[in-house]
Amino acid sequence: MPASPPTFSLPITGMDCADCARTIQTGVSRLSGVESCSVNFTAAKISVTGGVAEEAVIARVRELGYDIAQPGAPGVAVAPPPANFLRFLLQSQETRLALLAGLFILPGLIFNEFLPILGVEHWAFDITSLLAMLLAGYPIARSGWRALRINRQITINGLMTIAAVGAVVIGAYSEAGLVMVLFALGEALEGYTVERSRHSIRSLLEVAPAEALVLYPCMDCQGHQGKLLDDGTPYDATGPCPWCGSHEASVPIASLAIGDIVLVKPGAAIPVDGRVLTGASTVNQSPITGESAPVDKQPGDELFAGSINGQAALEVEVTRLAADNTINRMIRLVEDAQAQRAPAQRFVDRFAAVYTPLVVVLAGLTAALPPLFWDAPFWNTADGGQGWLYRGLALLVVACPCALVISTPVTIISAISNAARNGVLIKGGAFLEAMAGIRAIAFDKTGTLTAGRPAVVTVRSVNCTSPDEEPCAPCADLLALAAAVERRSEHPLARAVVSASERFANPYPAAEGVTALVGAGVSGAVAGRSVLVGSHAYFEANVPHALEQCAQIDAASGLGQTPLLVSAGEEYQGYITVADAVRESSRRVLGELREAGIEHTVMLTGDNPATAQHIAGQVGVTDVRAGLLPEQKAAALKELMARFGPTAMVGDGINDAPALATATVGIAMGAAGGGTAQAMETADIALMGDDLSRLPFLVGLSRAAMGTVRVNVALSIGIKVVFLLLVLAGWGTMWMAVLADVGTSLLVTLNGMRLLGWRG
């Protein structure tokens, strides 16, 4: 089997708009040996596959007028863009030239364009305007020429260069300088705003510290050499010292290895993905999962880099390298998602690729046809009237597709970045767009609408005094008695009983002589009495109990609850029912979805109909499909899509894989932890938190994003049409046209970036 061609990625600097990305992609694709090439404008990266050297790709990128940056080390915070636009302009030579050109254009702008009625004219104004054009226009003209020479492609830079040179030919020096200065400053402003948007996802790295406190054992300790060990032999200063304990050392997180032990002090940010070894604390996971409430962490629980430790110190074992921790995986997935263009964005890109050369042809026809066929003036007239050559040049400027090209990607970037910062990973613009059109949502039951782990539902002692209230004293005693036996068992139902008993003071020690009875339950000696916790069937045959309690147990079984009956000294004491508990957030979330217009919510489960209907009544779904195998869930999704239209499926990302793949959008929850970590790689959208609370946010954000895309496209096209009519009528100037283009580009960019702060 032939080996796959190598693939590598490089970070690019100097891209101000999506047209820059298209220029680089076309130019690199023409290199010998390149099999495929894609440029992710939003992440500012190029990915190349094929037998081509990195040096050749770097050389071609630089030949096109851009550059390659040095990638940062994993886990190191990324420097934010400058705090203001002026500082951004001072960063590079090209933008400094544009800023200087802005000073040179002022005399011509004031006396030739704004205040010609003053009658102040001087040849020096034309000279300063030409200097402004050369200073600001050189990088633009160079880029346009390189794209034409290397790619055989007319770019936006090419359009502006033609317009400026044409303005010089007809003697409109001030306008030639203004076109270049305004365009250069507009491109820089666009680059500045896009860079701030890019940083919104990169700054996720900043939530994790760059260094960690590692605990190292004292090795080969000379100070305790010869001291007697517990077995009576002297310590020979070889290996860990049993008396010195651990030493702290602050090291870069990139140097940590799996298995290292890290100390996290109270209130500190957790630097690594790891597992708690010692200590118990509450941890704020909101930077990763979006959960608002802190989560209790005990030995054995997982932690995510970037979470904030609470009130107690924790010793944490590193389980993932810094480059593979949850934050870095999130960033990689979001950057990949930003490269997956939405259908609306693909349409705009295809349109722009045809649109630019078409504009050149139309501008030529505009300049040539009226003078040839209708005896209209080609040159500007002596009384200041606009000739058709000028109008053709102005058409080149007004038709520049900058605003249209940037209108969609900046919105998609902002929405996906906002979602990631709120614990929702959207795997591409296509899924964001599809989510906006969802009309129905199907839910798996176990682990999605419910917690996926058993919990005690009912405790009923034969001596119960208040069955409708919090467990009375006899019921609490019954729970404690059962927990004393179950504490020695690893069964999930046993853990549910023990966990429930921890709310009360337990007067019983752990049982002795615990024995599992196959198919029946578990027994042990508690405070001198033989205690049995077993099934209803076993008790029916061996331990007498009241018919009233038997009926209650049967009713609970009909609702999908598992009864555990308890006897002490061979006398029946009562029963405990255990079931998969409904998540506290499920009913609230489904109510919010109904308010958002999602009228059809469906539960798809393999559980029995009685249990499914009981859970459905608690959470408020509108339809229930029970007793389904995985392939039947997928078939049910097809039926729902045929009936309601676009339908999302929410599940755990593993058992529900066929249904998630069948749905219009597959949404996996709990992607940041436990057994569903694979969901981050397999689902279309992943909810990082282990509940549904982010689902209404996702629905609202996707709709807001697509609404913003529609507004941006309408603004881009509408303003173009208005200025096109003004130019053709002879009422518009080139500098007004480029100012309108720059203004529209800025307007749609800022409108799209509003989604970075969208909260619903």
N, C-alpha and C positions, 0 to 999 in steps of 0.2 A: 504494500500500500504506500503510495507516494506521500512524502512528508508535506504538511501544510506549509504554505509560504509564510514567512515571518511577518508579524504585524508590530508596529511601534507607534507611539503617540508622542507629540511634541507640543509644548505650550507656545502660543503665538502672541505677540504684542503688536499694537498698532492698528488693530481692526476697529473701525468706528461704526460700521453698519453691515448689514447682511450682504450688501453688494461686494464688500471687501472679502468676505468669506467665499463668495462664489468665484471671485477672481483668483484667489489662492488655490481653491479646489481645482479649477480648470487648468491653471498653470502647472501644478504638481502632477496632475493626471497625465499630462503630456510627456512626462519624463519616461525614459526607457526603463522597463522593469516594473513599473507601477501597475499592479493588477486592480486595485481599488483605492480610492482616496475619499475621505469625507472630512469636512471642516465643521466643527461645532462652534458656531459663532458665539452662542451664549456662554459656553464654558471656555472659549478662546483656546481650543485645542484642534490639532490636526491628527487624524489617524490614517496610516498608510500601510497597505498590505502589498507584498511583492518583493522581488529580489532587487531592491534599490537601496543604496547606501543612505544612511541618515544625513551624511555630509552633503549629498546631492540634493536632498529635499530641503535642507537648511539653506543651501546656496540659492535654490530656486525661489524660496520664500523671500529671501533678502533681495534677490534680483527683482522681485515684484514690488519691492518697497516696504516690506514688513520685516519683522525680526522674530527670533526664537528666544524665549525667556528660559532661565534656569528654574526647573521645577523645585518647589520647596520640599523640605524633608517632612515625612509624615508626623503629624502631631504638633508641628510648629505653627503658631498663630500667623495668619496672613495679614500683612500690613494693609490697612484700609486705604481707599483712594484719598487724595488730598481733601481737606475740609471745605475748600471753596474752589470755584472755577478758575480764579486767577492763579492760584498755586498750581493747578493742573496745567494751565497754559505754560507755566515756567518750567515744566518737567522735561520737555523735549525740544529739540532744535526747530522742528517744523512748526510747533505751536508758538514758540518764541518769535519766529519769523512772522507768523500771522498777527501776533500782538503788535510787533513793530510796524507791520504794514498798516494796521489800524490807525496808527498815528500819522503815517504819511498820507492817508486818504482823506484826513479831516479837512484840509483846505479846499480840495475839489468838491467834497461832499457839501460843505457849508456854502461856498460861493457859486458853484456851478449847478448844484442840484436843489438845495433847500432855499437859498436866497438869491436867485439869479436877478431879481428885480433891483438889487443894489447896484448892478452894473459893474461890479468889481471883477475885472478879468486880468489874467497874467499868465504868460507862458509857463511860469514856475509851477502853477497849479497842475498843468498837464504833466510836467516832469514828475512831481510827487505822486500823481495818480499812477503813472507808468511804473515808478519804483514800487508802489504798493502792489500793483499787479504782479510784478516780477517776484517780489519777496513772498507774497502769499501764494502766488500761482505756480512757482517752480515745482514744489512737491506734488501739486495736483496734476500739472502737465506731465511731469515725469511718470507718475503712476498711470495716467491715461495712455501715454505712449507705450509704456512697457506692457500693459494689458493688450494693446492693439498689436504690438510686435510679437509677443510670446503666445498670447491666447487667441489672436485674431478676433478680438472682442472689443466692442465699443462700450465703455463703462460710463458711469455718472461723471467721473473725473474727465473723461473724454468730452462729454457734452459741454461741461463748463469751460474747458479749454478752448473748444471751437467757438463758443459764444464770446469769450473774452478777446480772442484774437480777431474775430469779426468786428467787435466793437472798436478795436484799435484801427482796423482798416477804414472804418467809416468816420474816424475821428472822435468817437465817443470815449475819450480817455478816462474821464471820471467814472463812467459806468463800467468800463473794463476793469478798473481797479476795484470798484465797489463789488462787482460780481465775485471776484476772487477772494476779497477780504471777507465778505459776508459768508461765502460758501466755506472757506477755511475755518472761520470761527464757529460756524454752524456744525461742521463735522466734528470739531473739537468738543463742542457742547454736547453733541450726541454721544461721542465717545465717553465723556465724563459721566453722563447720566447712566449709560449702559454699564460702565465699570462699577458704579455704585450698586446697580442691580445685581451684577455678578458677585459682588462682595457679600451680598446678603446671604448666599448659601455657603460661600467659603468661610464666612465668619462663624459657622458652626464649629469649626476647629477651635475657636477661641474659648468655647465653654469648657474644654478640658485643659488642665494645666500642662505646661511643657515639660515639667519635671515631676518626679515622684519620690517619696521617702521609702527606700527599700530597706528591709530588715535582713541583715546579714549575720550569721552566727560567728562568734569569735573562733577562728581556726588556729590550730597549732599553738595554743596559749602557753607561753613560757612561764607566765606568772603563777599558774596552777600546776606546773609540772611536778609530778610526784605525789600530789594529793590523792587520797584514797577514793576510789569510786564506790558505788553501792555494793558491788560484789567483792570489795576488799582489795582489788588490784589497784596499783598506782596508775594515775593518768600519765601517759608518756608524751604529752604535748603533740599528739597526732590526732587530727580530725577536730570536730566541733567541741568546744569547751562546755562541759555541763554546768558550770557555775557562773560564767560571765553573762549568759543570756545573749540577746541580739543587739546589734549595733545599727544605728540609723545612718543612711547615706543618701543624699539627694543626687539623683541621676536623671539624664534626659529620658523621657519615656520611650524614645526610639531605640534605646539600648536594652530595654527590658526583654526578658525571655519568658516563655510560658513556664509556669511553676514558681517564678519569683514571688516573694511575699512583700506586699506593699502596706505601709501604715497610712491610714486615712484619718486625720484628726477631726474632731467635731467642727462642723461648719465649713469644712474644706471641700473643694471640688474633687470628685473621684477621678483619678487620672487614667484608669485602665478599665477594660472589660474584665471582670473577674468574679470570683466566688468568695463569699464571706467564710473565713476560717474561725475567727473568734470575735466576739462582741455582738451586740444587738443595738440597732438604731433605727430611726425613721429616715428615709431618703427621699429627697425631692427629685423625681424623675421627669419633671415637666419639660426640661430642655430637649429630651429625647422622645418621650412618649406623648407629651401634651397633657398628661394627667395633672389635674389641679391639686389633688390631695397627696400629701406625702405617703410613702408606702413603708410598712414595717419590714425590716430585714433581719433575718436570723442566720446563724451558721448554716451553710449549704445553699443560701439564696444567691441568685445572680445579681450582679451590679453592672451598670453601663457607664462607660467613660462619659464625663460631662454632667453626671448627676451630682447633687449637692448633699453631702452627709449631714445628719442632724446632730443630736445631742451627745452621742457617744463615739469613742474611737473604734475603728474597725481594722482588723488585719485581713487583708484580701489577697487571695492567690490569683495571679495573672492567668487568664484562660485564652486570651487572644493577643497577638502582637499589635503594636500601635498602628501599623499600616492596615490591619484587618479589623480594628475595633468598630463598634457600631456606628460611631460618627463618621469615620472614613468610608465605611461601606455605604452609609446614607449619602454622602457627598458624591461618591462615584455613581451611585444609582440615579441621583438627581441630575448630574451632568449628562449621563447617558439619556435620561428622560428628556432633557432639554434639546438633545440632538434629534429626538424622534418628533418630527414636525407634525403638527395637526393638519387635517385636510384643508382647513382654511388657509393655513400658512403655505402649504404646498401649492395651492392655487395661486396665491399672491406671488410666490417665487417664479412659477412658470410664466405668469403674466408679465412680470417685470423683465424676464429674459428676452421675451419677444418685443416688449414695449419699447425698450431703449433704442435698438436699431430702427424701429419703426418711426420713432420720434425724429431721428435724423433725416429720414426720407421725407416726412411731412414738413419739417422745417425748410428743407430744400425746395419742396413744391410751393410752400407758402411764399418764399422769397422770389421764385422764378415765374410762377404762372400768372399772377395779376399783371406784372409789367409786360409779359409776352402777349397776353390775350386781351387785356383791357386797358392797355396804355397807362397803367398805374405807375407812380414813381418808384424806381428801384432804390435810389439813394434818398437820404433825408433831404427835404426841401429847404430852401433858403429861409423861409418863414418859420422854421422849426418843426414842420410837419414830419411825421415818421414815414420813411420809405419802407418798402416791403422786405428789403434785406434786413433792416433793423427788426421788423416784426418777426421775421423768420428766426433771427438770433434770439429774440426774447422768447419765442416759442420753445427753443431748446432749453432755456432756463426754467420757464414755468412748468414744463413737462417733466422735469427731473423727478424720478420716482422715489426719492429718499424717504419721504413721509410714508408712502404706501408700503415700501419694503420693510420699514422698521415697525409699522403699526401693529403687526400680529406677534412677531417673536418677543418683543419687549413685554407684551401682556402675558404671554405664555411663561416666560422666564419668571416674572414676578409672582404669578399664581403658584407655580410649582415650588418656588423658593419659600413662599409664605406657608404653603402646605407642609413642607418638610420641617420648617421651624415650629410647626404646631402638631407634629407627630403623625403626619400623613404623607406617605411616599406615593407620588403619582408617577407612573413609569413612562409617561410620554404625553406630548400635547394631544395626540389622538384620543387618549383615554380621558383627558380633561374635557375635551370637546364632547366625547360620547357621554360622559357623566352628566353634562348639562342637559342632555335630552332624555334622561332616564324617566320612565313613567311608572315603573313597578320595581320593587326590590324583594328578592327572595332571601330568606335567612335559614341557615342551618340551626338546629336547636341546641344540641349539646356543645358546650364550649363557646357558643355565640350568644344566643338569647339567655342561656343558662351559664353558670360558672364553670361547668365541666368537671366538677368534683363534688362528691357527696357532702351533704350537710344535714344535721339533725333538724327535722321538721316538727315532730310532735314527741312529747314525753308524757306518758300517762301512767301514774301509779295506781294500784288498786285502792290506795288510801287518799287519792287526789281530792283536795278540798276546793280548788278554784280552777276548773278546766279551761276557762276562757281567758285567764290572765297568764302573766309570766310564771314559769314553773314554780309551783308552791313548794313548801318544805319537803313533803313526801316525794314529789316528782324530782326535785333536785337531788334527794338522797338516792333515788332510783338511778339517776344518771351517773352519780358518783360511784355507785356500786358497779354498774356496767363498765365504767371507765377503768376501774381498778383491774378488771380482767382484760379489757381490750388494750390496755397500755402495753401489754406484752405481745401484741399482734401487729403485723404490718399490713393487714388487709385495709383497703381504702375505707370501708365502712367503719372499721375500728378507729381509724384516725379521725373520722367525723365525730364519733362519740367522745373521744378523748378531747378533741378541740372544743366541743360544746361544753364539756364539764369544766373547762378552765375558767369559765365565767364565775364559778362558785368555788368556795373553799371546799376542798375534797378531804373528808375525814378519814378516808380509807387508804392504807398503803397499797402499793402494787401487789397484785395477786401472786401467790406462790403456786408452784406445781401446775402451771397453765398447760392445758392440753387441747389440741384442736380435734374436734369431732367431725370427721369427714361428712360433708353434706348436711351437718346439723348445727354447728356453731363452735363455741369455745368455752371451756370451763376452767375454774381455778379456785384456790382457797383464799378467802378474804376475811380477815379478822376471825379466823376459826370456823367460818361457814363455807360450805361448798356452793359456789355461785356459777350459774350457767347462763350464757347469752346465746340464744339459738333461734332457729327458724320457726315459723308458725307450724309447719308440717310436723316438725319434731315434737313440739309442745302438744299438738293435737293428739299424738300417739302416746306421750309419756308424762305430761304435766297437766293436770286438770286446770281449767280457767273458765271464767264466767262467760256465758253466751253473749252478754252485752258487750264485753270487751272483744270477743271473737268477731262480732258484727262490725265493730269499729275498725278492727285490724283488716278485715276483708274490704271495707270501704276505702281504707288508705291504700291497700294493694291495687284497687281498681283505678286509683289516681296515679299509679306509677311509683308509689313509695314502697320502700323495702322495710318490712317490720322486723324488729329484733325484740324477741320476748326474753324476759329476765326472771330467773327463779333463784331463791336463796334457801338452802336447807331443804330442797325439794318442794318448796312452796312458791307458787306463782306470785310475782311481785308487781308485774305491769309490763308495758311495752314501750319501745322507742321506734319511731319511723324515721328513715333516712331517705333523702332524695337529692337529685341534682337541683340545687337552688337556682331560682331565677336571679339574674343579675339585677342589682338595684337600679341600674341605668336603663335597662331595656324598655320598660314602659314609658319612661320620660322621653327617650330617644324616638320611639315610634310615634308618640304624640307630636313631637317637633317635626317629624317627617310628614305627618298628615297636614300640619299647618303650612309646610313648605309646598304642598300640592302633590305629594306622593300618596295617592289614594289607595294603591294596591300594595299591600304587604303580605307576603306568603311565607309560611313555615314549611320547610322541606326536611323531613326527619325519618330515620329508620326505626324510631321508637313506635310503640303501640299506639293506636288511635286514642285510647282513653287518656294516656299520659300527655299526648300531644295536645288534645283539646283542653286539658287542664292548664297546661303552660300557656297555650294561646289565649285563654281567658284572662290570665294574669298579666300578659304583656300587651294584648290588644291588636294582634295581627288579624287581617281580614279574611285569610284563607289558610287552611291546613291541609297538607298532603303528608300522610303518615305511612309507616311500613315500607319505606322506599330503600332500595339498594342504590349504590352509587350511580350505576348506569340509568336507573329509573329517575334519579334526581336530574340527570342531564336531559332526559326526555321531557321531564316536567318543565325544565327551563325553556325548551323549544316551544312547548305549548303556550307558556306564559308570554313569550316574545311574539308568537303569532296572534295572541289575543289582545295584549296590551301595548305592544311595541317594544322599544328598547328597555331591557330589564337587567338590573344588576343582581349579582349573587354575593352574599356575605357568608364566609365560612372560615375554617381554620387553615386553609391553604394546603392541607395534606389529604385527609380523608375525602374532602369535597372537591378534589382536583378536577374530575370530569365536569361537574356542574360549573365550577369557576371558569373552566376553559370554554364552556358552551355559552355562557352569559355574554351579553353585550359588554359588560365590564365585570371582571372578577375582583372582588375585594376580600383580602385576607386580613384578619385581625390578630393582634398579639404578636406582630412580627419581630418585636424587639427581644422577646424572651422565650425561655423554655423550649418545648418541643416544636414550636412553630417558627423558629428562626428561618427555616427555608422559605417561608412565605414572602420574605423580602425579595427573594430572587424569582419566585414563580408567579406571583399575582400581578394583575394589571395595576392595582392600587393596594397599598398595605397600610393598615392602621397600626402604628407602632404600639399603642397602648392596648391593654388586655380588656377593653370594653368597647362599647359602640358610641361613646360620647362624642367622638370626632366625626361621626357620619353626617349629621345635619350640617356641620361646618363644611364638609366636603361638597355636599350638594349645593349649598349656597355659594361657595367659592367658585365652583365650576360654572354656575349660571352667571355669576358676576363677571367672570373672565370672558365668556363668549359674548356677553352683552357689550363689554368694553371693546372686544375685537370688532364687533359690528359698528360701534360708534366711531372707532378709529379709522376704519376703512371708509366709512361715509364721509368723515371729515377730510381725509386725504384726497378723495376723489372730488368731493364737492368744492373745496377751495381751489383745486386745480382747474375745474371747469369754469369757475367764476373768473379767475385770472386769465385763463385762455381766451375767454370772450373779450376781456378788457384789452388784451394784447392785440387780438385780431381787429378790434375796433380802433386801435391806435391810441387808446387811453392809458395803457400800462407801459411801464419802463422795465428794463432788464433788472435794475437793482431792486425795484419793488417786487418783481417776480421771485428773485432769489431770497429776498427777505421773507416773502410769503412762504416759500418752500422751507426755509430754516425755521420759521415760526410754527408751521404746521408740524414739522418733524419734532420740534420740541414739545408741542402741544400733545401729540399722540404718545410721545415717550413718557411724559409726565402723567398722562391719563392712564397709561398702562402700568406705570410704577405705583400708582395708588393701591394696586392690589397687594403690594408688599405689606401694607398695614391693614388689610381688610380683616375685619373680625365678625362680620355678619350683622 
